[in-house]
């Protein structure tokens, strides 16, 4: 195998796996429901399936070792990221995931020296935001002398005001209910859930409410920008009313509770399971704006750079909506690592390791347009 994808039967895992297979790679699809990837197994002769249960470390080690895949792409829920990263270190394999909370991200960064010693690369946060946003930060910072503040976020909408389950209802519920972490003058600080709520008009999207959310960017940005004089960093989530209100209903009526209904099963797990087979309404299309803004100085004068990545529903990928901007960037980074385009080793986030121009070029092939202060870059 060229790659083993953990969580390949989930929403993002299927996107990553399909893109890798369509590029001709040999991919081991690891998950708990073979039926969800039956179409990929039928269509691609280089696809193989293996049942995997991350709670069983011994079995996970056995499956990944037997695959002989040099690169492991982890698309399981973020709670498993540190565990899987440590397994990859033990097996001497490269590693990618879609992102963790700030505290876990710090623990993943703490493995930097260990991965560096083994000449391995471990990338955390390889999706949209985190992911595309981190690489946009890298580009923007190259044009600044100092960076005082760095914010990031997303906003999305659809052509029909209908609630459609997100790729991970668990992750989204956590954005609404967990206390957001911001970077403020040398310290990571926690605020109240939904702090910083405000209305804002977004290019390509329109007016929306946004709020501060728990995301790894304030941590990774502050680490990356230490030498640039960073003082503040925040992350904002934006949802259209028809999605925001439905998610809030799940929270208010207890459906999204993390209370256990039986051993190992929470209410939110049942909600997530119930949503997995939901079909999109006919003609339903989404679009998203991934953004970062940095404030600082350039040539001795105050300067602001606004980066945007505008993402449509991709033809042929309609069932995934704008969620392609999470799975496809992860596939791109995995391929860049496989081809030797990413040469750094250690454990970090994309702004440290991912070359800007080849990454933006690959985004263009997938109809994702990147802009700096309104000027298209790809």
C-alpha positions in Angstrom: 0.0 0.0 0.0 1.0 3.6 -0.6 -1.4 4.9 2.1 -3.5 3.6 4.9 -6.6 5.8 5.6 -8.0 5.4 9.1 -11.6 6.3 9.3 -11.9 5.7 5.6 -15.6 4.8 6.0 -16.4 8.2 7.5 -17.4 11.3 5.6 -13.9 12.8 5.2 -12.2 9.5 5.0 -14.2 8.6 1.9 -13.2 12.0 0.3 -9.5 11.4 1.0 -9.6 7.8 -0.1 -11.4 8.5 -3.3 -9.0 11.3 -4.3 -5.9 9.1 -3.6 -7.4 6.2 -5.6 -8.3 8.4 -8.5 -4.7 9.5 -8.6 -3.7 5.9 -9.0 -2.3 5.1 -5.5 -2.8 1.8 -3.6 -4.9 2.6 -0.6 -5.9 0.5 2.4 -9.3 1.7 3.6 -9.5 1.2 7.4 -12.8 1.4 9.2 -15.7 -0.4 10.8 -18.3 -0.5 8.0 -17.2 -2.0 4.7 -20.5 -1.2 3.2 -19.8 2.5 3.3 -16.8 2.1 0.9 -18.2 -0.7 -1.2 -18.4 1.6 -4.2 -14.7 2.5 -3.9 -13.7 -1.1 -3.6 -15.8 -2.1 -6.6 -14.5 0.7 -8.8 -10.8 0.8 -7.8 -8.7 -2.4 -8.0 -6.0 -0.7 -5.9 -8.4 -0.3 -3.0 -8.4 -2.8 -0.1 -10.4 -2.8 3.1 -9.5 -3.8 6.6 -11.7 -3.6 9.7 -10.1 -1.5 12.4 -11.1 -0.6 15.9 -8.9 2.1 17.5 -9.9 1.0 21.0 -7.9 -2.2 20.3 -4.3 -0.9 20.0 -2.8 -4.3 19.4 -5.1 -4.9 16.4 -4.5 -1.4 15.1 -0.7 -1.9 15.2 -1.1 -5.3 13.4 -3.3 -3.9 10.6 -1.1 -0.8 9.9 2.2 -2.8 10.1 0.9 -5.4 7.7 -0.2 -2.8 5.2 3.4 -1.7 4.7 2.0 1.8 3.9 4.7 4.4 4.7 2.0 7.1 5.2 -1.0 6.9 7.5 -3.8 9.4 7.0 -6.0 9.6 10.1 -9.6 10.7 9.4 -11.1 9.4 12.7 -12.6 11.7 15.2 -10.1 14.1 16.7 -10.1 12.4 20.1 -7.9 9.7 18.6 -5.3 11.9 17.0 -2.6 11.7 19.7 -3.0 8.0 20.1 -2.8 7.3 16.4 0.2 9.6 16.0 2.0 7.7 18.8 1.2 4.5 17.0 2.8 5.9 13.8 5.9 6.9 15.7 6.1 3.3 17.1 5.7 1.9 13.6 8.1 4.5 12.0 5.4 5.8 9.6 4.6 9.3 8.4 1.3 10.7 9.8 -1.4 13.2 8.9 -4.7 14.2 10.5 -7.5 16.7 10.2 -6.9 18.6 13.4 -7.1 18.5 17.2 -8.1 20.9 19.9 -5.4 23.3 21.2 -4.4 21.2 24.2 -4.0 18.0 22.1 -2.2 19.9 19.4 0.4 21.0 21.9 0.9 17.4 23.0 1.3 16.4 19.3 3.9 19.2 18.8 5.7 17.8 21.9 6.5 14.7 19.8 8.5 16.9 17.3 12.0 15.7 18.4 10.9 12.1 18.4 9.6 12.2 14.8 12.6 14.3 13.8 15.0 11.7 15.2 13.3 9.0 13.1 13.3 11.2 10.0 9.5 11.1 9.9 6.9 13.8 9.2 3.8 14.2 11.4 1.3 16.9 10.2 -1.7 17.8 12.3 -4.6 19.9 10.9 -4.5 19.2 7.2 -8.0 20.0 6.2 -9.7 23.4 5.5 -9.2 25.4 8.7 -7.0 24.1 10.0 -5.2 23.2 6.8 -5.7 25.5 3.9 -5.8 28.5 6.3 -2.4 27.5 7.7 -0.8 27.5 4.3 -2.5 30.9 3.5 -0.9 32.2 6.7 2.5 31.0 5.6 2.1 32.9 2.3 0.9 36.1 4.0 3.6 36.1 6.6 6.3 36.0 3.9 5.2 39.5 2.9 5.2 41.0 6.4 8.0 42.4 8.7 6.0 41.9 11.9 2.6 40.4 12.7 0.7 41.8 15.7 -2.6 39.8 15.3 -3.6 36.8 13.2 -7.3 35.6 13.0 -8.8 32.8 11.0 -12.3 31.4 10.4 -14.9 30.1 8.0 -18.3 30.9 6.8 -20.6 28.9 4.5 -24.1 28.8 3.1 -26.2 26.8 0.6 -28.6 27.4 -2.2 -31.4 25.9 -0.2 -32.2 26.8 3.5 -32.3 23.2 4.6 -30.4 21.6 7.4 -27.9 19.0 6.1 -25.8 17.1 8.6 -22.2 18.3 8.6 -19.3 15.9 8.1 -18.9 15.5 11.8 -21.8 16.5 14.0 -19.6 15.8 17.1 -17.0 18.2 16.0 -19.5 20.9 15.1 -21.4 20.5 18.5 -18.1 21.0 20.2 -17.5 24.2 18.4 -20.9 25.4 19.8 -20.4 24.1 23.4 -16.7 24.0 24.2 -15.0 27.1 25.6 -13.0 28.8 22.8 -9.3 29.2 23.3 -7.6 32.4 22.1 -4.0 33.6 22.2 -3.6 36.8 24.1 -0.2 38.4 24.9 1.7 35.3 25.5 -1.1 33.2 27.1 -3.7 30.8 25.9 -7.0 31.9 27.4 -10.4 30.2 27.5 -13.6 32.2 27.1 -17.3 31.3 27.4 -18.9 29.2 24.7 -20.2 31.3 21.7 -18.2 34.3 22.9 -17.5 37.1 20.4 -20.8 36.6 18.5 -21.3 39.2 15.9 -22.8 39.8 12.5 -20.4 40.0 9.6 -20.6 40.2 5.8 -18.5 37.6 4.1 -17.3 37.7 0.5 -19.1 35.0 -1.6 -21.4 34.1 1.3 -23.2 37.2 2.5 -24.1 38.3 6.0 -23.8 35.7 8.8 -23.4 35.4 12.5 -19.9 34.3 13.6 -18.6 33.3 17.0 -15.3 32.4 18.6 -14.7 28.6 18.6 -12.3 26.1 20.0 -9.7 25.5 17.2 -6.0 24.8 17.1 -5.1 27.9 15.0 -4.6 30.3 17.9 -2.0 27.9 19.3 -0.2 26.9 16.0 -0.3 30.5 14.7 1.2 31.9 17.9 3.9 29.3 17.9 4.8 29.9 14.2 4.8 33.7 14.6 6.8 34.0 17.8 9.6 35.7 15.9 7.2 38.2 14.3 5.9 39.7 17.5 2.5 38.1 17.6 0.2 39.4 20.4 -3.3 38.0 19.6 -4.8 35.2 17.6 -8.5 34.0 17.4 -10.6 31.6 15.5 -14.2 32.3 14.3 -16.9 29.9 13.1 -19.8 31.1 10.8 -23.0 29.2 10.2 -26.1 30.1 8.2 -29.3 30.5 10.3 -30.9 27.3 9.0 -28.0 25.3 10.2 -27.1 27.3 13.3 -30.7 27.1 14.7 -31.0 23.3 14.1 -27.6 22.6 15.8 -28.7 24.8 18.7 -31.9 22.7 18.9 -29.9 19.5 19.3 -28.0 21.1 22.1 -31.1 22.4 23.8 -33.1 19.2 23.7 -30.3 17.0 24.9 -29.7 15.1 21.7 -26.1 16.3 21.5 -25.4 15.5 25.1 -22.2 13.5 25.9 -24.1 11.7 28.7 -23.8 7.9 28.3 -26.9 5.9 27.5 -24.9 2.7 27.9 -21.3 1.7 28.3 -19.2 3.3 25.6 -22.2 5.0 23.9 -23.2 8.6 24.4 -26.3 10.4 23.1 -24.2 12.4 20.7 -22.8 9.2 19.3 -26.3 8.0 18.5 -27.1 11.4 16.9 -23.9 11.1 14.7 -24.8 7.5 13.7 -28.4 8.5 12.8 -27.0 11.2 10.5 -24.6 9.1 8.5 -27.1 7.8 6.0 -28.9 11.2 5.4 -29.2 12.0 1.7 -28.8 15.5 0.2 -31.9 17.2 -1.2 -32.0 17.2 -5.0 -30.1 20.2 -6.4 -28.6 21.1 -3.1 -25.3 23.0 -3.4 -23.0 24.6 -0.8 -20.2 27.2 -0.9 -17.7 28.3 1.7 -15.2 31.1 2.4 -12.1 30.1 4.4 -10.3 33.2 5.6 -7.4 34.5 7.6 -6.5 38.2 8.4 -3.2 39.4 9.7 -2.3 42.8 11.0 1.3 44.1 11.3 3.9 46.1 9.5 5.5 46.0 6.1 8.4 48.2 5.0 8.0 50.0 8.3 4.3 50.9 7.8 1.1 49.4 9.1 -0.2 46.7 6.8 -3.1 44.2 6.7 -3.3 41.1 4.6 -6.7 39.3 4.0 -6.5 35.8 2.6 -9.5 34.0 1.3 -10.1 30.5 -0.2 -13.5 30.3 -2.0 -14.8 26.8 -2.3 -17.8 25.7 -4.4 -19.5 22.4 -4.6 -17.2 20.4 -6.9 -18.8 18.8 -10.0 -18.8 15.1 -9.5 -18.5 15.5 -5.7 -22.0 17.0 -5.1 -22.8 14.6 -2.2 -20.0 16.1 -0.2 -21.0 19.8 -0.6 -18.2 22.2 0.4 -16.8 19.5 2.8 -14.4 18.7 -0.1 -12.2 21.5 1.3 -11.4 19.3 4.3 -10.8 16.0 2.7 -9.1 17.1 -0.5 -6.4 19.3 1.1 -5.5 16.4 3.3 -5.1 14.1 0.2 -3.0 16.8 -1.5 -0.6 17.1 1.5 -0.4 13.3 1.7 0.5 13.1 -1.9 3.1 15.9 -1.6 4.7 13.9 1.3 4.7 10.8 -0.8 6.3 12.6 -3.8 8.9 14.2 -1.7 7.6 17.8 -2.2 7.2 18.0 1.6 10.7 17.4 2.9 10.6 18.6 6.5 10.6 16.1 9.4 9.2 16.4 12.9 5.7 17.0 14.3 4.1 20.3 13.3 1.1 21.9 11.5 1.0 22.8 7.7 2.3 26.4 8.0 5.7 24.9 9.0 6.1 22.3 6.3 3.8 22.7 3.3 5.3 24.7 0.3 2.8 27.4 -0.8 2.9 27.4 -4.6 2.6 23.7 -5.3 -0.2 23.4 -2.7 -2.2 26.4 -4.2 -1.7 24.9 -7.7 -3.3 21.6 -6.5 -6.2 23.6 -5.0 -6.8 25.2 -8.3 -7.2 21.8 -10.0 -10.0 21.2 -7.6 -11.7 24.6 -8.2 -10.6 26.2 -4.9 -9.6 29.8 -5.6 -7.1 31.6 -3.3 -7.0 35.3 -3.0 -4.7 37.9 -1.3 -6.4 41.2 -0.6 -8.9 40.4 -3.5 -6.1 39.4 -6.0 -6.3 35.8 -7.2 -3.2 33.8 -6.6 -4.0 30.4 -8.3 
